[in-house]
């Protein structure tokens, strides 16, 4: 239990020490996307979904397998 708390404390300290990195995209990309027509904006949204959905499925599968095959105590 103490190991988990130490790891969590280290994670929180590292997270607090990092600079804010919100929206790392360049201003030119945002401007071009905002000025694009409706069809281009729809294409960008679809592209984001195409990249996001498989990643989420893979991540969910890995978390499920890790949970299913965890080596913990079963009380």
PDB file with SEQRES, HELIX, SHEET and CRYST1 records, atoms N, CA, C and O in Angstrom:
SEQRES   1 A   75  UNK UNK UNK UNK UNK UNK UNK UNK UNK UNK UNK UNK UNK          
SEQRES   2 A   75  UNK UNK UNK UNK UNK UNK UNK UNK UNK UNK UNK UNK UNK          
SEQRES   3 A   75  UNK UNK UNK UNK UNK UNK UNK UNK UNK UNK UNK UNK UNK          
SEQRES   4 A   75  UNK UNK UNK UNK UNK UNK UNK UNK UNK UNK UNK UNK UNK          
SEQRES   5 A   75  UNK UNK UNK UNK UNK UNK UNK UNK UNK UNK UNK UNK UNK          
SEQRES   6 A   75  UNK UNK UNK UNK UNK UNK UNK UNK UNK UNK                      
HELIX    1 AA1 UNK A    2  UNK A   17  1                                  16    
HELIX    2 AA2 UNK A   27  UNK A   35  1                                   9    
HELIX    3 AA3 UNK A   38  UNK A   68  1                                  31    
CRYST1    1.000    1.000    1.000  90.00  90.00  90.00 P 1           1          
ATOM      1  N   UNK A   1       0.831  -1.192   0.000  1.00  0.00           N  
ATOM      2  CA  UNK A   1       0.000   0.000   0.000  1.00  0.00           C  
ATOM      3  C   UNK A   1       0.873   1.252   0.000  1.00  0.00           C  
ATOM      4  O   UNK A   1       0.571   2.231  -0.681  1.00  0.00           O  
ATOM      5  N   UNK A   2       1.948   1.208   0.765  1.00  0.00           N  
ATOM      6  CA  UNK A   2       2.836   2.360   0.849  1.00  0.00           C  
ATOM      7  C   UNK A   2       3.500   2.637  -0.502  1.00  0.00           C  
ATOM      8  O   UNK A   2       3.736   3.790  -0.863  1.00  0.00           O  
ATOM      9  N   UNK A   3       3.796   1.571  -1.238  1.00  0.00           N  
ATOM     10  CA  UNK A   3       4.421   1.721  -2.555  1.00  0.00           C  
ATOM     11  C   UNK A   3       3.482   2.462  -3.510  1.00  0.00           C  
ATOM     12  O   UNK A   3       3.926   3.309  -4.286  1.00  0.00           O  
ATOM     13  N   UNK A   4       2.209   2.149  -3.453  1.00  0.00           N  
ATOM     14  CA  UNK A   4       1.229   2.807  -4.313  1.00  0.00           C  
ATOM     15  C   UNK A   4       1.116   4.284  -3.954  1.00  0.00           C  
ATOM     16  O   UNK A   4       1.043   5.135  -4.840  1.00  0.00           O  
ATOM     17  N   UNK A   5       1.100   4.588  -2.665  1.00  0.00           N  
ATOM     18  CA  UNK A   5       1.003   5.978  -2.239  1.00  0.00           C  
ATOM     19  C   UNK A   5       2.233   6.772  -2.663  1.00  0.00           C  
ATOM     20  O   UNK A   5       2.112   7.921  -3.088  1.00  0.00           O  
ATOM     21  N   UNK A   6       3.418   6.169  -2.551  1.00  0.00           N  
ATOM     22  CA  UNK A   6       4.645   6.849  -2.983  1.00  0.00           C  
ATOM     23  C   UNK A   6       4.621   7.091  -4.486  1.00  0.00           C  
ATOM     24  O   UNK A   6       5.000   8.168  -4.948  1.00  0.00           O  
ATOM     25  N   UNK A   7       4.182   6.103  -5.247  1.00  0.00           N  
ATOM     26  CA  UNK A   7       4.110   6.263  -6.697  1.00  0.00           C  
ATOM     27  C   UNK A   7       3.107   7.356  -7.067  1.00  0.00           C  
ATOM     28  O   UNK A   7       3.367   8.164  -7.959  1.00  0.00           O  
ATOM     29  N   UNK A   8       1.987   7.379  -6.398  1.00  0.00           N  
ATOM     30  CA  UNK A   8       0.980   8.398  -6.650  1.00  0.00           C  
ATOM     31  C   UNK A   8       1.508   9.783  -6.296  1.00  0.00           C  
ATOM     32  O   UNK A   8       1.285  10.739  -7.039  1.00  0.00           O  
ATOM     33  N   UNK A   9       2.199   9.900  -5.177  1.00  0.00           N  
ATOM     34  CA  UNK A   9       2.771  11.188  -4.779  1.00  0.00           C  
ATOM     35  C   UNK A   9       3.810  11.659  -5.789  1.00  0.00           C  
ATOM     36  O   UNK A   9       3.851  12.841  -6.129  1.00  0.00           O  
ATOM     37  N   UNK A  10       4.645  10.750  -6.270  1.00  0.00           N  
ATOM     38  CA  UNK A  10       5.643  11.100  -7.277  1.00  0.00           C  
ATOM     39  C   UNK A  10       4.971  11.562  -8.562  1.00  0.00           C  
ATOM     40  O   UNK A  10       5.394  12.545  -9.170  1.00  0.00           O  
ATOM     41  N   UNK A  11       3.936  10.863  -8.970  1.00  0.00           N  
ATOM     42  CA  UNK A  11       3.198  11.236 -10.177  1.00  0.00           C  
ATOM     43  C   UNK A  11       2.595  12.630 -10.045  1.00  0.00           C  
ATOM     44  O   UNK A  11       2.691  13.435 -10.970  1.00  0.00           O  
ATOM     45  N   UNK A  12       1.982  12.917  -8.916  1.00  0.00           N  
ATOM     46  CA  UNK A  12       1.367  14.226  -8.696  1.00  0.00           C  
ATOM     47  C   UNK A  12       2.428  15.318  -8.685  1.00  0.00           C  
ATOM     48  O   UNK A  12       2.203  16.396  -9.234  1.00  0.00           O  
ATOM     49  N   UNK A  13       3.574  15.063  -8.076  1.00  0.00           N  
ATOM     50  CA  UNK A  13       4.653  16.058  -8.049  1.00  0.00           C  
ATOM     51  C   UNK A  13       5.185  16.315  -9.452  1.00  0.00           C  
ATOM     52  O   UNK A  13       5.424  17.466  -9.818  1.00  0.00           O  
ATOM     53  N   UNK A  14       5.372  15.267 -10.240  1.00  0.00           N  
ATOM     54  CA  UNK A  14       5.852  15.450 -11.609  1.00  0.00           C  
ATOM     55  C   UNK A  14       4.821  16.185 -12.455  1.00  0.00           C  
ATOM     56  O   UNK A  14       5.176  17.020 -13.287  1.00  0.00           O  
ATOM     57  N   UNK A  15       3.569  15.879 -12.248  1.00  0.00           N  
ATOM     58  CA  UNK A  15       2.506  16.548 -12.987  1.00  0.00           C  
ATOM     59  C   UNK A  15       2.439  18.034 -12.633  1.00  0.00           C  
ATOM     60  O   UNK A  15       2.215  18.878 -13.501  1.00  0.00           O  
ATOM     61  N   UNK A  16       2.631  18.339 -11.370  1.00  0.00           N  
ATOM     62  CA  UNK A  16       2.576  19.735 -10.932  1.00  0.00           C  
ATOM     63  C   UNK A  16       3.806  20.516 -11.399  1.00  0.00           C  
ATOM     64  O   UNK A  16       3.734  21.735 -11.557  1.00  0.00           O  
ATOM     65  N   UNK A  17       4.928  19.836 -11.621  1.00  0.00           N  
ATOM     66  CA  UNK A  17       6.160  20.505 -12.006  1.00  0.00           C  
ATOM     67  C   UNK A  17       6.239  20.796 -13.499  1.00  0.00           C  
ATOM     68  O   UNK A  17       7.093  21.577 -13.920  1.00  0.00           O  
ATOM     69  N   UNK A  18       5.384  20.198 -14.303  1.00  0.00           N  
ATOM     70  CA  UNK A  18       5.445  20.416 -15.744  1.00  0.00           C  
ATOM     71  C   UNK A  18       4.752  21.720 -16.108  1.00  0.00           C  
ATOM     72  O   UNK A  18       3.768  22.105 -15.475  1.00  0.00           O  
ATOM     73  N   UNK A  19       5.261  22.392 -17.118  1.00  0.00           N  
ATOM     74  CA  UNK A  19       4.598  23.633 -17.546  1.00  0.00           C  
ATOM     75  C   UNK A  19       3.284  23.321 -18.246  1.00  0.00           C  
ATOM     76  O   UNK A  19       3.067  22.208 -18.725  1.00  0.00           O  
ATOM     77  N   UNK A  20       2.439  24.288 -18.293  1.00  0.00           N  
ATOM     78  CA  UNK A  20       1.142  24.106 -18.963  1.00  0.00           C  
ATOM     79  C   UNK A  20       1.375  23.927 -20.458  1.00  0.00           C  
ATOM     80  O   UNK A  20       2.044  24.745 -21.089  1.00  0.00           O  
ATOM     81  N   UNK A  21       0.835  22.881 -21.009  1.00  0.00           N  
ATOM     82  CA  UNK A  21       0.998  22.589 -22.432  1.00  0.00           C  
ATOM     83  C   UNK A  21      -0.375  22.377 -23.061  1.00  0.00           C  
ATOM     84  O   UNK A  21      -0.648  21.328 -23.644  1.00  0.00           O  
ATOM     85  N   UNK A  22      -1.219  23.367 -22.938  1.00  0.00           N  
ATOM     86  CA  UNK A  22      -2.561  23.268 -23.486  1.00  0.00           C  
ATOM     87  C   UNK A  22      -2.535  23.594 -24.971  1.00  0.00           C  
ATOM     88  O   UNK A  22      -1.897  24.561 -25.386  1.00  0.00           O  
ATOM     89  N   UNK A  23      -3.216  22.804 -25.761  1.00  0.00           N  
ATOM     90  CA  UNK A  23      -3.385  23.042 -27.189  1.00  0.00           C  
ATOM     91  C   UNK A  23      -2.056  23.303 -27.878  1.00  0.00           C  
ATOM     92  O   UNK A  23      -1.747  24.437 -28.244  1.00  0.00           O  
ATOM     93  N   UNK A  24      -1.288  22.265 -28.048  1.00  0.00           N  
ATOM     94  CA  UNK A  24       0.051  22.413 -28.610  1.00  0.00           C  
ATOM     95  C   UNK A  24       0.051  22.675 -30.109  1.00  0.00           C  
ATOM     96  O   UNK A  24       1.119  22.815 -30.705  1.00  0.00           O  
ATOM     97  N   UNK A  25      -1.097  22.744 -30.717  1.00  0.00           N  
ATOM     98  CA  UNK A  25      -1.163  22.989 -32.153  1.00  0.00           C  
ATOM     99  C   UNK A  25      -0.673  24.384 -32.509  1.00  0.00           C  
ATOM    100  O   UNK A  25      -0.737  25.307 -31.697  1.00  0.00           O  
ATOM    101  N   UNK A  26      -0.189  24.520 -33.718  1.00  0.00           N  
ATOM    102  CA  UNK A  26       0.307  25.826 -34.145  1.00  0.00           C  
ATOM    103  C   UNK A  26      -0.862  26.740 -34.503  1.00  0.00           C  
ATOM    104  O   UNK A  26      -1.952  26.271 -34.828  1.00  0.00           O  
ATOM    105  N   UNK A  27      -0.627  28.028 -34.441  1.00  0.00           N  
ATOM    106  CA  UNK A  27      -1.684  28.993 -34.729  1.00  0.00           C  
ATOM    107  C   UNK A  27      -2.101  28.932 -36.193  1.00  0.00           C  
ATOM    108  O   UNK A  27      -3.269  29.152 -36.514  1.00  0.00           O  
ATOM    109  N   UNK A  28      -1.152  28.635 -37.087  1.00  0.00           N  
ATOM    110  CA  UNK A  28      -1.474  28.571 -38.507  1.00  0.00           C  
ATOM    111  C   UNK A  28      -2.442  27.429 -38.799  1.00  0.00           C  
ATOM    112  O   UNK A  28      -3.361  27.588 -39.602  1.00  0.00           O  
ATOM    113  N   UNK A  29      -2.247  26.299 -38.167  1.00  0.00           N  
ATOM    114  CA  UNK A  29      -3.154  25.165 -38.391  1.00  0.00           C  
ATOM    115  C   UNK A  29      -4.560  25.494 -37.902  1.00  0.00           C  
ATOM    116  O   UNK A  29      -5.542  25.180 -38.575  1.00  0.00           O  
ATOM    117  N   UNK A  30      -4.659  26.118 -36.745  1.00  0.00           N  
ATOM    118  CA  UNK A  30      -5.964  26.478 -36.199  1.00  0.00           C  
ATOM    119  C   UNK A  30      -6.652  27.501 -37.103  1.00  0.00           C  
ATOM    120  O   UNK A  30      -7.852  27.402 -37.361  1.00  0.00           O  
ATOM    121  N   UNK A  31      -5.899  28.468 -37.574  1.00  0.00           N  
ATOM    122  CA  UNK A  31      -6.465  29.490 -38.447  1.00  0.00           C  
ATOM    123  C   UNK A  31      -6.966  28.886 -39.756  1.00  0.00           C  
ATOM    124  O   UNK A  31      -8.064  29.201 -40.216  1.00  0.00           O  
ATOM    125  N   UNK A  32      -6.155  28.018 -40.347  1.00  0.00           N  
ATOM    126  CA  UNK A  32      -6.558  27.379 -41.605  1.00  0.00           C  
ATOM    127  C   UNK A  32      -7.800  26.510 -41.419  1.00  0.00           C  
ATOM    128  O   UNK A  32      -8.681  26.492 -42.278  1.00  0.00           O  
ATOM    129  N   UNK A  33      -7.871  25.799 -40.313  1.00  0.00           N  
ATOM    130  CA  UNK A  33      -9.035  24.952 -40.060  1.00  0.00           C  
ATOM    131  C   UNK A  33     -10.288  25.793 -39.820  1.00  0.00           C  
ATOM    132  O   UNK A  33     -11.383  25.416 -40.237  1.00  0.00           O  
ATOM    133  N   UNK A  34     -10.124  26.930 -39.149  1.00  0.00           N  
ATOM    134  CA  UNK A  34     -11.270  27.799 -38.878  1.00  0.00           C  
ATOM    135  C   UNK A  34     -11.784  28.456 -40.153  1.00  0.00           C  
ATOM    136  O   UNK A  34     -12.983  28.704 -40.286  1.00  0.00           O  
ATOM    137  N   UNK A  35     -10.876  28.740 -41.097  1.00  0.00           N  
ATOM    138  CA  UNK A  35     -11.272  29.404 -42.333  1.00  0.00           C  
ATOM    139  C   UNK A  35     -11.745  28.429 -43.405  1.00  0.00           C  
ATOM    140  O   UNK A  35     -12.230  28.847 -44.456  1.00  0.00           O  
ATOM    141  N   UNK A  36     -11.608  27.151 -43.147  1.00  0.00           N  
ATOM    142  CA  UNK A  36     -12.005  26.151 -44.138  1.00  0.00           C  
ATOM    143  C   UNK A  36     -13.522  26.138 -44.283  1.00  0.00           C  
ATOM    144  O   UNK A  36     -14.252  26.584 -43.398  1.00  0.00           O  
ATOM    145  N   UNK A  37     -13.970  25.627 -45.392  1.00  0.00           N  
ATOM    146  CA  UNK A  37     -15.400  25.527 -45.638  1.00  0.00           C  
ATOM    147  C   UNK A  37     -16.028  24.431 -44.791  1.00  0.00           C  
ATOM    148  O   UNK A  37     -15.345  23.701 -44.073  1.00  0.00           O  
ATOM    149  N   UNK A  38     -17.332  24.338 -44.894  1.00  0.00           N  
ATOM    150  CA  UNK A  38     -18.072  23.360 -44.089  1.00  0.00           C  
ATOM    151  C   UNK A  38     -17.659  21.929 -44.427  1.00  0.00           C  
ATOM    152  O   UNK A  38     -17.557  21.084 -43.538  1.00  0.00           O  
ATOM    153  N   UNK A  39     -17.425  21.662 -45.700  1.00  0.00           N  
ATOM    154  CA  UNK A  39     -17.036  20.310 -46.115  1.00  0.00           C  
ATOM    155  C   UNK A  39     -15.657  19.940 -45.567  1.00  0.00           C  
ATOM    156  O   UNK A  39     -15.445  18.813 -45.119  1.00  0.00           O  
ATOM    157  N   UNK A  40     -14.729  20.887 -45.603  1.00  0.00           N  
ATOM    158  CA  UNK A  40     -13.391  20.630 -45.076  1.00  0.00           C  
ATOM    159  C   UNK A  40     -13.428  20.440 -43.563  1.00  0.00           C  
ATOM    160  O   UNK A  40     -12.717  19.586 -43.032  1.00  0.00           O  
ATOM    161  N   UNK A  41     -14.237  21.213 -42.871  1.00  0.00           N  
ATOM    162  CA  UNK A  41     -14.359  21.045 -41.422  1.00  0.00           C  
ATOM    163  C   UNK A  41     -14.965  19.692 -41.074  1.00  0.00           C  
ATOM    164  O   UNK A  41     -14.557  19.056 -40.103  1.00  0.00           O  
ATOM    165  N   UNK A  42     -15.930  19.257 -41.861  1.00  0.00           N  
ATOM    166  CA  UNK A  42     -16.526  17.941 -41.643  1.00  0.00           C  
ATOM    167  C   UNK A  42     -15.464  16.850 -41.863  1.00  0.00           C  
ATOM    168  O   UNK A  42     -15.416  15.862 -41.130  1.00  0.00           O  
ATOM    169  N   UNK A  43     -14.628  17.042 -42.869  1.00  0.00           N  
ATOM    170  CA  UNK A  43     -13.553  16.087 -43.128  1.00  0.00           C  
ATOM    171  C   UNK A  43     -12.541  16.040 -41.999  1.00  0.00           C  
ATOM    172  O   UNK A  43     -12.046  14.968 -41.650  1.00  0.00           O  
ATOM    173  N   UNK A  44     -12.231  17.195 -41.425  1.00  0.00           N  
ATOM    174  CA  UNK A  44     -11.313  17.221 -40.282  1.00  0.00           C  
ATOM    175  C   UNK A  44     -11.912  16.499 -39.079  1.00  0.00           C  
ATOM    176  O   UNK A  44     -11.217  15.759 -38.384  1.00  0.00           O  
ATOM    177  N   UNK A  45     -13.200  16.716 -38.838  1.00  0.00           N  
ATOM    178  CA  UNK A  45     -13.857  16.016 -37.720  1.00  0.00           C  
ATOM    179  C   UNK A  45     -13.848  14.505 -37.926  1.00  0.00           C  
ATOM    180  O   UNK A  45     -13.609  13.740 -36.991  1.00  0.00           O  
ATOM    181  N   UNK A  46     -14.112  14.088 -39.162  1.00  0.00           N  
ATOM    182  CA  UNK A  46     -14.089  12.646 -39.447  1.00  0.00           C  
ATOM    183  C   UNK A  46     -12.685  12.089 -39.290  1.00  0.00           C  
ATOM    184  O   UNK A  46     -12.506  10.978 -38.791  1.00  0.00           O  
ATOM    185  N   UNK A  47     -11.691  12.856 -39.712  1.00  0.00           N  
ATOM    186  CA  UNK A  47     -10.304  12.411 -39.562  1.00  0.00           C  
ATOM    187  C   UNK A  47      -9.920  12.240 -38.110  1.00  0.00           C  
ATOM    188  O   UNK A  47      -9.228  11.286 -37.753  1.00  0.00           O  
ATOM    189  N   UNK A  48     -10.366  13.159 -37.272  1.00  0.00           N  
ATOM    190  CA  UNK A  48     -10.089  13.050 -35.839  1.00  0.00           C  
ATOM    191  C   UNK A  48     -10.752  11.798 -35.277  1.00  0.00           C  
ATOM    192  O   UNK A  48     -10.143  11.077 -34.487  1.00  0.00           O  
ATOM    193  N   UNK A  49     -11.986  11.536 -35.674  1.00  0.00           N  
ATOM    194  CA  UNK A  49     -12.693  10.342 -35.193  1.00  0.00           C  
ATOM    195  C   UNK A  49     -12.001   9.073 -35.672  1.00  0.00           C  
ATOM    196  O   UNK A  49     -11.888   8.104 -34.922  1.00  0.00           O  
ATOM    197  N   UNK A  50     -11.535   9.078 -36.926  1.00  0.00           N  
ATOM    198  CA  UNK A  50     -10.859   7.893 -37.466  1.00  0.00           C  
ATOM    199  C   UNK A  50      -9.582   7.608 -36.677  1.00  0.00           C  
ATOM    200  O   UNK A  50      -9.230   6.447 -36.470  1.00  0.00           O  
ATOM    201  N   UNK A  51      -8.898   8.642 -36.242  1.00  0.00           N  
ATOM    202  CA  UNK A  51      -7.679   8.440 -35.456  1.00  0.00           C  
ATOM    203  C   UNK A  51      -7.979   8.122 -33.998  1.00  0.00           C  
ATOM    204  O   UNK A  51      -7.221   7.391 -33.360  1.00  0.00           O  
ATOM    205  N   UNK A  52      -9.060   8.653 -33.464  1.00  0.00           N  
ATOM    206  CA  UNK A  52      -9.360   8.505 -32.046  1.00  0.00           C  
ATOM    207  C   UNK A  52     -10.008   7.173 -31.700  1.00  0.00           C  
ATOM    208  O   UNK A  52      -9.630   6.547 -30.710  1.00  0.00           O  
ATOM    209  N   UNK A  53     -10.965   6.733 -32.486  1.00  0.00           N  
ATOM    210  CA  UNK A  53     -11.752   5.549 -32.136  1.00  0.00           C  
ATOM    211  C   UNK A  53     -10.907   4.277 -32.026  1.00  0.00           C  
ATOM    212  O   UNK A  53     -11.042   3.567 -31.030  1.00  0.00           O  
ATOM    213  N   UNK A  54     -10.041   3.950 -32.995  1.00  0.00           N  
ATOM    214  CA  UNK A  54      -9.221   2.741 -32.825  1.00  0.00           C  
ATOM    215  C   UNK A  54      -8.289   2.822 -31.614  1.00  0.00           C  
ATOM    216  O   UNK A  54      -8.048   1.819 -30.943  1.00  0.00           O  
ATOM    217  N   UNK A  55      -7.771   4.016 -31.341  1.00  0.00           N  
ATOM    218  CA  UNK A  55      -6.903   4.184 -30.171  1.00  0.00           C  
ATOM    219  C   UNK A  55      -7.659   3.886 -28.884  1.00  0.00           C  
ATOM    220  O   UNK A  55      -7.134   3.219 -27.993  1.00  0.00           O  
ATOM    221  N   UNK A  56      -8.880   4.376 -28.786  1.00  0.00           N  
ATOM    222  CA  UNK A  56      -9.682   4.119 -27.591  1.00  0.00           C  
ATOM    223  C   UNK A  56     -10.037   2.648 -27.455  1.00  0.00           C  
ATOM    224  O   UNK A  56     -10.051   2.112 -26.347  1.00  0.00           O  
ATOM    225  N   UNK A  57     -10.324   1.990 -28.574  1.00  0.00           N  
ATOM    226  CA  UNK A  57     -10.643   0.557 -28.529  1.00  0.00           C  
ATOM    227  C   UNK A  57      -9.435  -0.242 -28.058  1.00  0.00           C  
ATOM    228  O   UNK A  57      -9.570  -1.139 -27.226  1.00  0.00           O  
ATOM    229  N   UNK A  58      -8.269   0.073 -28.580  1.00  0.00           N  
ATOM    230  CA  UNK A  58      -7.044  -0.635 -28.172  1.00  0.00           C  
ATOM    231  C   UNK A  58      -6.751  -0.374 -26.698  1.00  0.00           C  
ATOM    232  O   UNK A  58      -6.428  -1.302 -25.956  1.00  0.00           O  
ATOM    233  N   UNK A  59      -6.863   0.883 -26.267  1.00  0.00           N  
ATOM    234  CA  UNK A  59      -6.602   1.223 -24.873  1.00  0.00           C  
ATOM    235  C   UNK A  59      -7.571   0.489 -23.943  1.00  0.00           C  
ATOM    236  O   UNK A  59      -7.161  -0.057 -22.918  1.00  0.00           O  
ATOM    237  N   UNK A  60      -8.836   0.480 -24.300  1.00  0.00           N  
ATOM    238  CA  UNK A  60      -9.839  -0.218 -23.488  1.00  0.00           C  
ATOM    239  C   UNK A  60      -9.543  -1.710 -23.417  1.00  0.00           C  
ATOM    240  O   UNK A  60      -9.677  -2.322 -22.357  1.00  0.00           O  
ATOM    241  N   UNK A  61      -9.141  -2.297 -24.541  1.00  0.00           N  
ATOM    242  CA  UNK A  61      -8.793  -3.720 -24.548  1.00  0.00           C  
ATOM    243  C   UNK A  61      -7.608  -4.041 -23.663  1.00  0.00           C  
ATOM    244  O   UNK A  61      -7.616  -5.045 -22.951  1.00  0.00           O  
ATOM    245  N   UNK A  62      -6.587  -3.198 -23.701  1.00  0.00           N  
ATOM    246  CA  UNK A  62      -5.403  -3.424 -22.862  1.00  0.00           C  
ATOM    247  C   UNK A  62      -5.756  -3.296 -21.385  1.00  0.00           C  
ATOM    248  O   UNK A  62      -5.313  -4.106 -20.570  1.00  0.00           O  
ATOM    249  N   UNK A  63      -6.549  -2.287 -21.033  1.00  0.00           N  
ATOM    250  CA  UNK A  63      -6.956  -2.112 -19.638  1.00  0.00           C  
ATOM    251  C   UNK A  63      -7.818  -3.299 -19.190  1.00  0.00           C  
ATOM    252  O   UNK A  63      -7.663  -3.786 -18.070  1.00  0.00           O  
ATOM    253  N   UNK A  64      -8.713  -3.761 -20.047  1.00  0.00           N  
ATOM    254  CA  UNK A  64      -9.552  -4.907 -19.703  1.00  0.00           C  
ATOM    255  C   UNK A  64      -8.698  -6.154 -19.474  1.00  0.00           C  
ATOM    256  O   UNK A  64      -8.901  -6.875 -18.497  1.00  0.00           O  
ATOM    257  N   UNK A  65      -7.742  -6.409 -20.374  1.00  0.00           N  
ATOM    258  CA  UNK A  65      -6.879  -7.584 -20.204  1.00  0.00           C  
ATOM    259  C   UNK A  65      -6.016  -7.480 -18.958  1.00  0.00           C  
ATOM    260  O   UNK A  65      -5.812  -8.470 -18.256  1.00  0.00           O  
ATOM    261  N   UNK A  66      -5.510  -6.286 -18.679  1.00  0.00           N  
ATOM    262  CA  UNK A  66      -4.709  -6.100 -17.467  1.00  0.00           C  
ATOM    263  C   UNK A  66      -5.554  -6.337 -16.229  1.00  0.00           C  
ATOM    264  O   UNK A  66      -5.087  -6.939 -15.262  1.00  0.00           O  
ATOM    265  N   UNK A  67      -6.790  -5.869 -16.250  1.00  0.00           N  
ATOM    266  CA  UNK A  67      -7.676  -6.078 -15.112  1.00  0.00           C  
ATOM    267  C   UNK A  67      -8.044  -7.548 -14.970  1.00  0.00           C  
ATOM    268  O   UNK A  67      -8.094  -8.080 -13.861  1.00  0.00           O  
ATOM    269  N   UNK A  68      -8.297  -8.191 -16.082  1.00  0.00           N  
ATOM    270  CA  UNK A  68      -8.701  -9.596 -16.068  1.00  0.00           C  
ATOM    271  C   UNK A  68      -7.575 -10.507 -15.575  1.00  0.00           C  
ATOM    272  O   UNK A  68      -7.833 -11.479 -14.864  1.00  0.00           O  
ATOM    273  N   UNK A  69      -6.352 -10.207 -15.941  1.00  0.00           N  
ATOM    274  CA  UNK A  69      -5.221 -11.062 -15.600  1.00  0.00           C  
ATOM    275  C   UNK A  69      -4.337 -10.469 -14.495  1.00  0.00           C  
ATOM    276  O   UNK A  69      -3.147 -10.777 -14.415  1.00  0.00           O  
ATOM    277  N   UNK A  70      -4.907  -9.644 -13.670  1.00  0.00           N  
ATOM    278  CA  UNK A  70      -4.110  -9.055 -12.592  1.00  0.00           C  
ATOM    279  C   UNK A  70      -3.723 -10.128 -11.580  1.00  0.00           C  
ATOM    280  O   UNK A  70      -4.450 -11.097 -11.361  1.00  0.00           O  
ATOM    281  N   UNK A  71      -2.579  -9.929 -10.982  1.00  0.00           N  
ATOM    282  CA  UNK A  71      -2.086 -10.891  -9.990  1.00  0.00           C  
ATOM    283  C   UNK A  71      -2.216 -10.276  -8.608  1.00  0.00           C  
ATOM    284  O   UNK A  71      -1.219  -9.894  -7.995  1.00  0.00           O  
ATOM    285  N   UNK A  72      -3.423 -10.183  -8.129  1.00  0.00           N  
ATOM    286  CA  UNK A  72      -3.675  -9.597  -6.830  1.00  0.00           C  
ATOM    287  C   UNK A  72      -4.297 -10.619  -5.887  1.00  0.00           C  
ATOM    288  O   UNK A  72      -4.552 -11.768  -6.247  1.00  0.00           O  
ATOM    289  N   UNK A  73      -4.521 -10.168  -4.714  1.00  0.00           N  
ATOM    290  CA  UNK A  73      -5.183 -11.049  -3.742  1.00  0.00           C  
ATOM    291  C   UNK A  73      -6.676 -10.989  -3.974  1.00  0.00           C  
ATOM    292  O   UNK A  73      -7.235  -9.917  -4.208  1.00  0.00           O  
ATOM    293  N   UNK A  74      -7.302 -12.107  -3.910  1.00  0.00           N  
ATOM    294  CA  UNK A  74      -8.752 -12.181  -4.099  1.00  0.00           C  
ATOM    295  C   UNK A  74      -9.378 -12.555  -2.758  1.00  0.00           C  
ATOM    296  O   UNK A  74      -9.370 -13.714  -2.344  1.00  0.00           O  
ATOM    297  N   UNK A  75      -9.914 -11.545  -2.102  1.00  0.00           N  
ATOM    298  CA  UNK A  75     -10.510 -11.779  -0.775  1.00  0.00           C  
ATOM    299  C   UNK A  75     -12.002 -11.930  -0.880  1.00  0.00           C  
ATOM    300  O   UNK A  75     -12.675 -12.133   0.130  1.00  0.00           O  
TER     301      UNK A  75                                                      
END                                                                             
